[in-house]
Amino acid sequence: MSAGKFEELIDEAEPGVSTPHCSRGCAFGDFDNDGDVDILIVNLNEPPSLLRNDLTGSSRWVKVKLIGRTSSRSAIGAK
């Protein structure tokens, strides 16, 4: 995004973006622990596509690991 506008970067994109896929869902998260959001796309009858965001920026982030007590070791429902 440049000056509040989006840019078309399909020529710079890798096959995960430029090749057509039949996809069924996606998940957003920091898959490579570098502080930016990456996208995992679930494709039908083929491996998933991981679209890594490798742009550098000044974003700050915090990583939190929740551990529940006896009844909910995964900390499901934590606030």
Biopython code that builds the backbone (N, CA, C, O; Angstrom):
import numpy as np
from Bio.PDB.StructureBuilder import StructureBuilder

atoms = [
    (1, "MET", "N", (0.849, -1.164, 0.000)),
    (1, "MET", "CA", (0.000, 0.000, 0.000)),
    (1, "MET", "C", (0.900, 1.235, 0.000)),
    (1, "MET", "O", (1.796, 1.362, 0.834)),
    (2, "SER", "N", (0.657, 2.113, -0.916)),
    (2, "SER", "CA", (1.485, 3.309, -1.052)),
    (2, "SER", "C", (0.588, 4.540, -0.991)),
    (2, "SER", "O", (-0.318, 4.681, -1.812)),
    (3, "ALA", "N", (0.818, 5.408, -0.058)),
    (3, "ALA", "CA", (0.053, 6.651, 0.101)),
    (3, "ALA", "C", (-1.447, 6.382, 0.180)),
    (3, "ALA", "O", (-2.240, 7.121, -0.403)),
    (4, "GLY", "N", (-1.839, 5.336, 0.894)),
    (4, "GLY", "CA", (-3.253, 5.034, 1.062)),
    (4, "GLY", "C", (-3.896, 4.328, -0.112)),
    (4, "GLY", "O", (-5.122, 4.224, -0.166)),
    (5, "LYS", "N", (-3.105, 3.841, -1.053)),
    (5, "LYS", "CA", (-3.652, 3.149, -2.224)),
    (5, "LYS", "C", (-2.993, 1.788, -2.367)),
    (5, "LYS", "O", (-1.834, 1.610, -1.994)),
    (6, "PHE", "N", (-3.727, 0.838, -2.902)),
    (6, "PHE", "CA", (-3.191, -0.496, -3.133)),
    (6, "PHE", "C", (-2.429, -0.544, -4.450)),
    (6, "PHE", "O", (-2.737, 0.194, -5.386)),
    (7, "GLU", "N", (-1.435, -1.417, -4.511)),
    (7, "GLU", "CA", (-0.669, -1.621, -5.736)),
    (7, "GLU", "C", (-0.889, -3.041, -6.235)),
    (7, "GLU", "O", (-1.011, -3.963, -5.428)),
    (8, "GLU", "N", (-0.943, -3.235, -7.540)),
    (8, "GLU", "CA", (-1.031, -4.569, -8.148)),
    (8, "GLU", "C", (0.382, -5.107, -8.296)),
    (8, "GLU", "O", (1.188, -4.542, -9.034)),
    (9, "LEU", "N", (0.693, -6.209, -7.592)),
    (9, "LEU", "CA", (2.043, -6.786, -7.616)),
    (9, "LEU", "C", (2.025, -8.216, -8.140)),
    (9, "LEU", "O", (2.859, -9.024, -7.730)),
    (10, "ILE", "N", (1.106, -8.549, -9.025)),
    (10, "ILE", "CA", (0.977, -9.920, -9.518)),
    (10, "ILE", "C", (2.231, -10.363, -10.273)),
    (10, "ILE", "O", (2.561, -11.549, -10.257)),
    (11, "ASP", "N", (2.935, -9.445, -10.932)),
    (11, "ASP", "CA", (4.150, -9.813, -11.655)),
    (11, "ASP", "C", (5.270, -10.227, -10.697)),
    (11, "ASP", "O", (6.115, -11.050, -11.049)),
    (12, "GLU", "N", (5.277, -9.658, -9.491)),
    (12, "GLU", "CA", (6.283, -10.007, -8.495)),
    (12, "GLU", "C", (5.870, -11.214, -7.643)),
    (12, "GLU", "O", (6.685, -11.767, -6.905)),
    (13, "ALA", "N", (4.608, -11.613, -7.751)),
    (13, "ALA", "CA", (4.079, -12.695, -6.918)),
    (13, "ALA", "C", (4.608, -14.054, -7.359)),
    (13, "ALA", "O", (4.944, -14.262, -8.525)),
    (14, "GLU", "N", (4.673, -14.965, -6.407)),
    (14, "GLU", "CA", (5.094, -16.329, -6.701)),
    (14, "GLU", "C", (3.877, -17.153, -7.118)),
    (14, "GLU", "O", (2.757, -16.641, -7.092)),
    (15, "PRO", "N", (4.070, -18.422, -7.504)),
    (15, "PRO", "CA", (2.957, -19.245, -7.976)),
    (15, "PRO", "C", (1.809, -19.407, -6.983)),
    (15, "PRO", "O", (0.683, -19.685, -7.394)),
    (16, "GLY", "N", (2.068, -19.239, -5.686)),
    (16, "GLY", "CA", (0.992, -19.339, -4.706)),
    (16, "GLY", "C", (-0.095, -18.313, -4.918)),
    (16, "GLY", "O", (-1.243, -18.530, -4.531)),
    (17, "VAL", "N", (0.255, -17.196, -5.531)),
    (17, "VAL", "CA", (-0.710, -16.137, -5.800)),
    (17, "VAL", "C", (-1.136, -16.131, -7.262)),
    (17, "VAL", "O", (-2.320, -15.968, -7.557)),
    (18, "SER", "N", (-0.195, -16.307, -8.174)),
    (18, "SER", "CA", (-0.496, -16.129, -9.597)),
    (18, "SER", "C", (-1.109, -17.360, -10.255)),
    (18, "SER", "O", (-1.733, -17.229, -11.309)),
    (19, "THR", "N", (-0.959, -18.550, -9.678)),
    (19, "THR", "CA", (-1.527, -19.769, -10.250)),
    (19, "THR", "C", (-2.935, -19.990, -9.711)),
    (19, "THR", "O", (-3.148, -19.898, -8.502)),
    (20, "PRO", "N", (-3.908, -20.283, -10.591)),
    (20, "PRO", "CA", (-5.279, -20.533, -10.107)),
    (20, "PRO", "C", (-5.351, -21.801, -9.245)),
    (20, "PRO", "O", (-4.749, -22.820, -9.581)),
    (21, "HIS", "N", (-6.080, -21.730, -8.150)),
    (21, "HIS", "CA", (-6.312, -22.861, -7.267)),
    (21, "HIS", "C", (-7.790, -22.906, -6.910)),
    (21, "HIS", "O", (-8.470, -21.879, -6.912)),
    (22, "CYS", "N", (-8.281, -24.096, -6.605)),
    (22, "CYS", "CA", (-9.624, -24.240, -6.056)),
    (22, "CYS", "C", (-9.441, -24.310, -4.540)),
    (22, "CYS", "O", (-8.966, -25.318, -4.017)),
    (23, "SER", "N", (-9.814, -23.249, -3.839)),
    (23, "SER", "CA", (-9.525, -23.132, -2.409)),
    (23, "SER", "C", (-10.808, -23.139, -1.600)),
    (23, "SER", "O", (-11.869, -22.744, -2.083)),
    (24, "ARG", "N", (-10.693, -23.600, -0.345)),
    (24, "ARG", "CA", (-11.865, -23.759, 0.506)),
    (24, "ARG", "C", (-11.820, -22.965, 1.801)),
    (24, "ARG", "O", (-12.832, -22.891, 2.498)),
    (25, "GLY", "N", (-10.702, -22.378, 2.145)),
    (25, "GLY", "CA", (-10.632, -21.624, 3.387)),
    (25, "GLY", "C", (-9.237, -21.085, 3.593)),
    (25, "GLY", "O", (-8.311, -21.413, 2.850)),
    (26, "CYS", "N", (-9.094, -20.246, 4.622)),
    (26, "CYS", "CA", (-7.781, -19.698, 4.916)),
    (26, "CYS", "C", (-7.665, -19.365, 6.396)),
    (26, "CYS", "O", (-8.664, -19.234, 7.103)),
    (27, "ALA", "N", (-6.444, -19.233, 6.838)),
    (27, "ALA", "CA", (-6.153, -18.838, 8.210)),
    (27, "ALA", "C", (-5.096, -17.747, 8.172)),
    (27, "ALA", "O", (-4.166, -17.793, 7.367)),
    (28, "PHE", "N", (-5.249, -16.779, 9.042)),
    (28, "PHE", "CA", (-4.323, -15.658, 9.114)),
    (28, "PHE", "C", (-3.561, -15.725, 10.433)),
    (28, "PHE", "O", (-4.155, -15.946, 11.488)),
    (29, "GLY", "N", (-2.264, -15.536, 10.372)),
    (29, "GLY", "CA", (-1.459, -15.551, 11.588)),
    (29, "GLY", "C", (0.000, -15.327, 11.262)),
    (29, "GLY", "O", (0.380, -15.256, 10.093)),
    (30, "ASP", "N", (0.804, -15.217, 12.280)),
    (30, "ASP", "CA", (2.239, -15.017, 12.107)),
    (30, "ASP", "C", (2.916, -16.387, 12.090)),
    (30, "ASP", "O", (3.463, -16.819, 13.105)),
    (31, "PHE", "N", (2.883, -17.065, 10.959)),
    (31, "PHE", "CA", (3.383, -18.433, 10.850)),
    (31, "PHE", "C", (4.900, -18.530, 10.990)),
    (31, "PHE", "O", (5.409, -19.560, 11.431)),
    (32, "ASP", "N", (5.631, -17.475, 10.622)),
    (32, "ASP", "CA", (7.086, -17.536, 10.676)),
    (32, "ASP", "C", (7.686, -16.696, 11.816)),
    (32, "ASP", "O", (8.895, -16.466, 11.852)),
    (33, "ASN", "N", (6.830, -16.240, 12.747)),
    (33, "ASN", "CA", (7.267, -15.503, 13.942)),
    (33, "ASN", "C", (8.134, -14.286, 13.644)),
    (33, "ASN", "O", (9.097, -14.015, 14.362)),
    (34, "ASP", "N", (7.790, -13.542, 12.574)),
    (34, "ASP", "CA", (8.571, -12.337, 12.277)),
    (34, "ASP", "C", (7.794, -11.056, 12.560)),
    (34, "ASP", "O", (8.276, -9.963, 12.264)),
    (35, "GLY", "N", (6.589, -11.182, 13.133)),
    (35, "GLY", "CA", (5.833, -10.011, 13.549)),
    (35, "GLY", "C", (4.820, -9.489, 12.562)),
    (35, "GLY", "O", (4.153, -8.495, 12.849)),
    (36, "ASP", "N", (4.673, -10.123, 11.397)),
    (36, "ASP", "CA", (3.653, -9.689, 10.447)),
    (36, "ASP", "C", (2.706, -10.842, 10.130)),
    (36, "ASP", "O", (3.015, -12.003, 10.398)),
    (37, "VAL", "N", (1.558, -10.512, 9.562)),
    (37, "VAL", "CA", (0.521, -11.501, 9.309)),
    (37, "VAL", "C", (0.777, -12.226, 7.988)),
    (37, "VAL", "O", (0.961, -11.591, 6.949)),
    (38, "ASP", "N", (0.788, -13.554, 8.035)),
    (38, "ASP", "CA", (0.907, -14.406, 6.857)),
    (38, "ASP", "C", (-0.443, -15.075, 6.635)),
    (38, "ASP", "O", (-1.307, -15.042, 7.512)),
    (39, "ILE", "N", (-0.627, -15.689, 5.455)),
    (39, "ILE", "CA", (-1.902, -16.331, 5.119)),
    (39, "ILE", "C", (-1.654, -17.769, 4.689)),
    (39, "ILE", "O", (-0.794, -18.035, 3.850)),
    (40, "LEU", "N", (-2.412, -18.694, 5.270)),
    (40, "LEU", "CA", (-2.388, -20.093, 4.857)),
    (40, "LEU", "C", (-3.714, -20.383, 4.164)),
    (40, "LEU", "O", (-4.780, -20.232, 4.762)),
    (41, "ILE", "N", (-3.645, -20.800, 2.895)),
    (41, "ILE", "CA", (-4.847, -21.075, 2.112)),
    (41, "ILE", "C", (-4.997, -22.576, 1.941)),
    (41, "ILE", "O", (-4.060, -23.257, 1.524)),
    (42, "VAL", "N", (-6.180, -23.092, 2.266)),
    (42, "VAL", "CA", (-6.464, -24.520, 2.136)),
    (42, "VAL", "C", (-7.014, -24.762, 0.735)),
    (42, "VAL", "O", (-8.087, -24.268, 0.387)),
    (43, "ASN", "N", (-6.268, -25.531, -0.072)),
    (43, "ASN", "CA", (-6.656, -25.831, -1.448)),
    (43, "ASN", "C", (-7.310, -27.208, -1.526)),
    (43, "ASN", "O", (-6.986, -28.100, -0.742)),
    (44, "LEU", "N", (-8.208, -27.373, -2.452)),
    (44, "LEU", "CA", (-8.905, -28.639, -2.652)),
    (44, "LEU", "C", (-8.025, -29.590, -3.464)),
    (44, "LEU", "O", (-7.553, -29.226, -4.541)),
    (45, "ASN", "N", (-7.800, -30.800, -2.957)),
    (45, "ASN", "CA", (-7.028, -31.856, -3.631)),
    (45, "ASN", "C", (-5.589, -31.477, -3.962)),
    (45, "ASN", "O", (-5.017, -32.003, -4.917)),
    (46, "GLU", "N", (-5.005, -30.582, -3.197)),
    (46, "GLU", "CA", (-3.598, -30.224, -3.354)),
    (46, "GLU", "C", (-3.097, -29.631, -2.039)),
    (46, "GLU", "O", (-3.904, -29.265, -1.185)),
    (47, "PRO", "N", (-1.789, -29.532, -1.864)),
    (47, "PRO", "CA", (-1.262, -29.001, -0.608)),
    (47, "PRO", "C", (-1.702, -27.554, -0.368)),
    (47, "PRO", "O", (-2.031, -26.846, -1.320)),
    (48, "PRO", "N", (-1.713, -27.113, 0.880)),
    (48, "PRO", "CA", (-2.070, -25.726, 1.167)),
    (48, "PRO", "C", (-0.997, -24.765, 0.657)),
    (48, "PRO", "O", (0.151, -25.153, 0.444)),
    (49, "SER", "N", (-1.384, -23.523, 0.469)),
    (49, "SER", "CA", (-0.466, -22.468, 0.035)),
    (49, "SER", "C", (-0.197, -21.547, 1.216)),
    (49, "SER", "O", (-1.134, -21.027, 1.821)),
    (50, "LEU", "N", (1.073, -21.339, 1.552)),
    (50, "LEU", "CA", (1.452, -20.403, 2.601)),
    (50, "LEU", "C", (1.978, -19.140, 1.939)),
    (50, "LEU", "O", (3.010, -19.162, 1.268)),
    (51, "LEU", "N", (1.271, -18.056, 2.130)),
    (51, "LEU", "CA", (1.664, -16.767, 1.562)),
    (51, "LEU", "C", (2.331, -15.968, 2.675)),
    (51, "LEU", "O", (1.665, -15.435, 3.562)),
    (52, "ARG", "N", (3.656, -15.895, 2.610)),
    (52, "ARG", "CA", (4.420, -15.209, 3.651)),
    (52, "ARG", "C", (4.537, -13.729, 3.349)),
    (52, "ARG", "O", (4.837, -13.337, 2.221)),
    (53, "ASN", "N", (4.303, -12.920, 4.347)),
    (53, "ASN", "CA", (4.462, -11.486, 4.250)),
    (53, "ASN", "C", (5.888, -11.174, 4.688)),
    (53, "ASN", "O", (6.182, -11.201, 5.883)),
    (54, "ASP", "N", (6.772, -10.882, 3.749)),
    (54, "ASP", "CA", (8.172, -10.641, 4.063)),
    (54, "ASP", "C", (8.564, -9.165, 3.969)),
    (54, "ASP", "O", (9.747, -8.840, 3.872)),
    (55, "LEU", "N", (7.582, -8.284, 3.998)),
    (55, "LEU", "CA", (7.891, -6.852, 3.981)),
    (55, "LEU", "C", (8.415, -6.441, 5.339)),
    (55, "LEU", "O", (7.979, -6.957, 6.368)),
    (56, "THR", "N", (9.346, -5.517, 5.336)),
    (56, "THR", "CA", (9.857, -5.013, 6.609)),
    (56, "THR", "C", (9.026, -3.815, 7.026)),
    (56, "THR", "O", (8.578, -3.030, 6.191)),
    (57, "GLY", "N", (8.832, -3.687, 8.300)),
    (57, "GLY", "CA", (8.042, -2.576, 8.809)),
    (57, "GLY", "C", (8.408, -2.292, 10.249)),
    (57, "GLY", "O", (9.299, -2.923, 10.817)),
    (58, "SER", "N", (7.712, -1.340, 10.827)),
    (58, "SER", "CA", (8.011, -0.957, 12.207)),
    (58, "SER", "C", (6.937, -1.456, 13.167)),
    (58, "SER", "O", (6.768, -0.898, 14.251)),
    (59, "SER", "N", (6.217, -2.491, 12.782)),
    (59, "SER", "CA", (5.162, -3.011, 13.641)),
    (59, "SER", "C", (5.748, -3.625, 14.896)),
    (59, "SER", "O", (6.812, -4.243, 14.871)),
    (60, "ARG", "N", (5.032, -3.442, 15.994)),
    (60, "ARG", "CA", (5.422, -4.065, 17.250)),
    (60, "ARG", "C", (4.389, -5.119, 17.584)),
    (60, "ARG", "O", (3.213, -4.967, 17.253)),
    (61, "TRP", "N", (4.815, -6.178, 18.232)),
    (61, "TRP", "CA", (3.899, -7.244, 18.564)),
    (61, "TRP", "C", (4.335, -7.907, 19.846)),
    (61, "TRP", "O", (5.476, -7.759, 20.282)),
    (62, "VAL", "N", (3.421, -8.636, 20.443)),
    (62, "VAL", "CA", (3.708, -9.363, 21.670)),
    (62, "VAL", "C", (3.187, -10.788, 21.506)),
    (62, "VAL", "O", (2.112, -11.002, 20.947)),
    (63, "LYS", "N", (3.937, -11.737, 21.985)),
    (63, "LYS", "CA", (3.545, -13.140, 21.914)),
    (63, "LYS", "C", (3.150, -13.587, 23.317)),
    (63, "LYS", "O", (3.903, -13.398, 24.273)),
    (64, "VAL", "N", (1.971, -14.177, 23.433)),
    (64, "VAL", "CA", (1.461, -14.612, 24.720)),
    (64, "VAL", "C", (1.158, -16.099, 24.646)),
    (64, "VAL", "O", (0.489, -16.553, 23.718)),
    (65, "LYS", "N", (1.646, -16.858, 25.619)),
    (65, "LYS", "CA", (1.342, -18.283, 25.693)),
    (65, "LYS", "C", (0.480, -18.502, 26.925)),
    (65, "LYS", "O", (0.922, -18.286, 28.053)),
    (66, "LEU", "N", (-0.762, -18.935, 26.696)),
    (66, "LEU", "CA", (-1.684, -19.168, 27.798)),
    (66, "LEU", "C", (-1.633, -20.627, 28.212)),
    (66, "LEU", "O", (-1.683, -21.526, 27.372)),
    (67, "ILE", "N", (-1.534, -20.853, 29.505)),
    (67, "ILE", "CA", (-1.562, -22.208, 30.047)),
    (67, "ILE", "C", (-2.608, -22.229, 31.140)),
    (67, "ILE", "O", (-2.501, -21.514, 32.136)),
    (68, "GLY", "N", (-3.625, -23.061, 30.943)),
    (68, "GLY", "CA", (-4.703, -23.145, 31.918)),
    (68, "GLY", "C", (-4.310, -23.962, 33.137)),
    (68, "GLY", "O", (-3.209, -24.506, 33.220)),
    (69, "ARG", "N", (-5.224, -24.029, 34.062)),
    (69, "ARG", "CA", (-4.994, -24.830, 35.272)),
    (69, "ARG", "C", (-5.439, -26.262, 35.017)),
    (69, "ARG", "O", (-5.275, -26.753, 33.901)),
    (70, "THR", "N", (-5.968, -26.915, 35.956)),
    (70, "THR", "CA", (-6.248, -28.350, 35.841)),
    (70, "THR", "C", (-7.332, -28.698, 34.831)),
    (70, "THR", "O", (-7.178, -29.670, 34.090)),
    (71, "SER", "N", (-8.427, -27.938, 34.775)),
    (71, "SER", "CA", (-9.542, -28.344, 33.918)),
    (71, "SER", "C", (-9.374, -27.931, 32.455)),
    (71, "SER", "O", (-9.941, -28.587, 31.581)),
    (72, "SER", "N", (-8.638, -26.898, 32.159)),
    (72, "SER", "CA", (-8.481, -26.405, 30.790)),
    (72, "SER", "C", (-7.012, -26.104, 30.526)),
    (72, "SER", "O", (-6.606, -24.942, 30.518)),
    (73, "ARG", "N", (-6.216, -27.143, 30.310)),
    (73, "ARG", "CA", (-4.769, -26.959, 30.110)),
    (73, "ARG", "C", (-4.459, -26.124, 28.866)),
    (73, "ARG", "O", (-3.402, -25.497, 28.800)),
    (74, "SER", "N", (-5.360, -26.104, 27.883)),
    (74, "SER", "CA", (-5.143, -25.310, 26.677)),
    (74, "SER", "C", (-5.591, -23.864, 26.848)),
    (74, "SER", "O", (-5.467, -23.068, 25.918)),
    (75, "ALA", "N", (-6.101, -23.517, 28.004)),
    (75, "ALA", "CA", (-6.566, -22.169, 28.333)),
    (75, "ALA", "C", (-7.704, -21.713, 27.430)),
    (75, "ALA", "O", (-7.826, -20.528, 27.122)),
    (76, "ILE", "N", (-8.536, -22.665, 27.008)),
    (76, "ILE", "CA", (-9.696, -22.332, 26.175)),
    (76, "ILE", "C", (-10.654, -21.473, 26.990)),
    (76, "ILE", "O", (-10.994, -21.822, 28.120)),
    (77, "GLY", "N", (-11.087, -20.361, 26.427)),
    (77, "GLY", "CA", (-12.001, -19.451, 27.110)),
    (77, "GLY", "C", (-11.291, -18.437, 27.980)),
    (77, "GLY", "O", (-11.940, -17.733, 28.754)),
    (78, "ALA", "N", (-9.958, -18.341, 27.874)),
    (78, "ALA", "CA", (-9.212, -17.379, 28.695)),
    (78, "ALA", "C", (-9.582, -15.960, 28.335)),
    (78, "ALA", "O", (-9.889, -15.662, 27.181)),
    (79, "LYS", "N", (-9.553, -15.078, 29.333)),
    (79, "LYS", "CA", (-9.859, -13.664, 29.122)),
    (79, "LYS", "C", (-8.721, -12.817, 29.626)),
    (79, "LYS", "O", (-8.779, -11.590, 29.541)),
]
sb = StructureBuilder()
sb.init_structure("model")
sb.init_model(0)
sb.init_chain("A")
sb.init_seg("    ")
for serial, (resi, resn, name, xyz) in enumerate(atoms, 1):
    if name == "N":
        sb.init_residue(resn, " ", resi, " ")
    sb.init_atom(name, np.array(xyz, "f"), 0.0, 1.0, " ", f" {name:<3s}", serial, name[0])
structure = sb.get_structure()
